Amino acid sequence: MHYYDAHIHADNRSFEELQTMALFGTERAVTCAVGTGYTSIPALRDHLRHLARREPARAARASLPLKAALGLHPIGAGQLDLAAFLGMLREAFAQEENAVALGEVGLERNTPLEHELLLSQLKLAQELRLPAIIHCPEANKLPVTQEVVRLVKESGLPPDLALIDHVNGETLELVRAFGAWAGLTVHPRSLTPAGAAALLAQFGGQRAILSSDVGSDPADLWALPKTALEARRLGVKEADLEAACYGNALAFFRQ
Ligand SMILES: [Zn+2]
């Protein structure tokens, strides 16, 4: 099996870890910005430049083809002047050829400030026709995911350009029925490999995209191959597995 890990944070991981991902068959990955903790626009711009230039170059030396998603995570809401931030982000997408998506953006505490930050970034993605990687929190999963769907609709971004991450058994069908991609984020905080495999067995691979979200917190570098192993044990069809492990992410990011 080969893998396309649609959501990692490469800047928090070692060269050897990126190499390990390549060794077990990760053929492509996307590193997502978080972008929190920056107190000025130029400092955040430098950080995004690092993600879009240095990280893909470092990953390439580890034989891991890597692209970048740029944006501001909901926990950074209110951190910087919004209009100035959006101007800088627009410029970054024009300048960084490895920037293939907006992300990761989303909702965490579901506050008005987070709504404003998410909506404005989604509108930019709509304008630039960029795919968007959207985070949903563990708390109040269903209502906050519904809120994310509402904001994607309001932004005008085609659902086909939205990857709504951290889905569970409660939200997967909602996301797919909307026409977005359902992110099965296999991470100790949200979904185990066995849990993701069970979702694939129940719902099939249509519109499902696996990712590991490996970053600064404890996570599982082997999330995707472990999920594939469990999925085969449960009798998930190879075509469904191939779609969730690779093909769907390829379609999503190539648009
Ligand atoms: Zn993440």
Residues whose N, C-alpha, C, O or C-beta is under 5 A from the ligand:
A	BS01	ZN	D213
